[in-house]
Amino acid sequence: QVAESGGGLVQPGGSLTLTCNITYSRTIYGLGVGWYRQAPGKQREMVIENTGWDSTNYKEDVKGRFNISRDNAKNLVHLVMRNLTVEATAVYFCIFERYWGNGVQVTVSS
C-alpha cells in the first residue's frame, strides 16, 4: 500500500514537503520509488525517480528546487519542493516499484 500526505495550498515561492508512506513487508532499501504529477487536462508526468541506489532522475524544470529523500528504515519517501510556481499545481502521486498511491493535491496560488 502506498499513501501520500502533506498536500495543500501554498503561495508561489513557497515550500512544501510531501510524504509517501509505503506499507511493505520488508525495507524499501534498494527498491525504486518516485513521484509523478498530473495537472488538470494534462497527462501524468514524472517529477523525480530514484532507483534505490545512486540514480535519480529529475524532470528538467524541477532540478535544483525539488528533491527526494528516503527513510528506508521507516519505509517513507519525501518529496521536498522549494520555490514553487503555479505550474506545480497538480495531483502528486507516489510510486513504489509498480504500486501507485491515490495522489494528493498540491495547489500553488496567491
N, C-alpha and C positions, 0 to 999 in steps of 0.2 A: 504494500500500500504506500502511496506517495501522496503527501498532503502539504500544500503550500499555505503560508501565512505571512502576514506582515504588509499586505497591500493597503492602499488607501489613497488619500488626496494629498498632494504635495505641490508646493509652488515651484515655478520654474527656477532653476538654480539650486534647488534643494536636494536633499539626500534621502534615501530610503533603503532599508535592508529587508529583503525577502528571505524567508526560511523555508526549506524543504525538509520535512520530517519523513524519513524513509523507514517503513516497517519491514524488516528483513531479518531472517534468522541468523545471519552472520554479519560481520562487519562489511561495510561498503568499500573498505580499503582495496584499491586496485581496480575498482569497477567504474564504469562510465557513468557520469552524471552530467546534466546540463540544464540550461534554461532557454526556453523559447518564448516567443510572444506573438500575439495576434491582435492587431488593431482592427477596429471596425471596418468591414469591407475589404480587408486585406488577407492575404494568406499568412499562415503561421510561419515565422522565421526564426532561425537560430540566433540567439544572443551570445551565449557562451557555452562551450562544451569542454569538458575535462575528461580525459580518458581514464583518469585514476592514477596515472603516473606523472610524467612531466609535461605532457602535451595538453595545451589549452588552446582552443580556437575561439576567436572573438569576431563578432560582427564588426566590420571595419569602423563604423562610426561610434562605437561604444568603447573602443580602445582608449585607455588612459582615464576613463570615467567609471567603468563598470569592472567589477572583479568578482571572482568566485572563490569561496573558501569552503573547506570541508572539515567537519569534525567526525573523523572516521570512528572514533570510539562511541559517539552518540548517534551515528548514522544521520547526521544533519549536514545540509548543504545550504550555504548562504549566497545570496546574490546581493552584493553591495553596489549600490548605484549612487553616483555623485553627479552634481551639476546637471540635473535632469532638465530635459527640454520637453515641450508639449508633444513632440513627436514620439516620446517614450510612452505615451498613453496607450495602454493595451491590457489585455489579459495575459498574465505571465504564467507559464507552465513549467513545472519541473519534470524532468525525465530521468529515470534511473534505469539503466540498461534499456529495456523496451517498454517500461511501465511509465504511464503518464499520470500526473495529478489532474485534478479538476480545474486548476487555474485560480488565480487571484487577480483582482482588478487593481491596476495602478492608474491613477489619473493625475496628470500634471497640468495644473491650471492655476491662474491667478484669481 
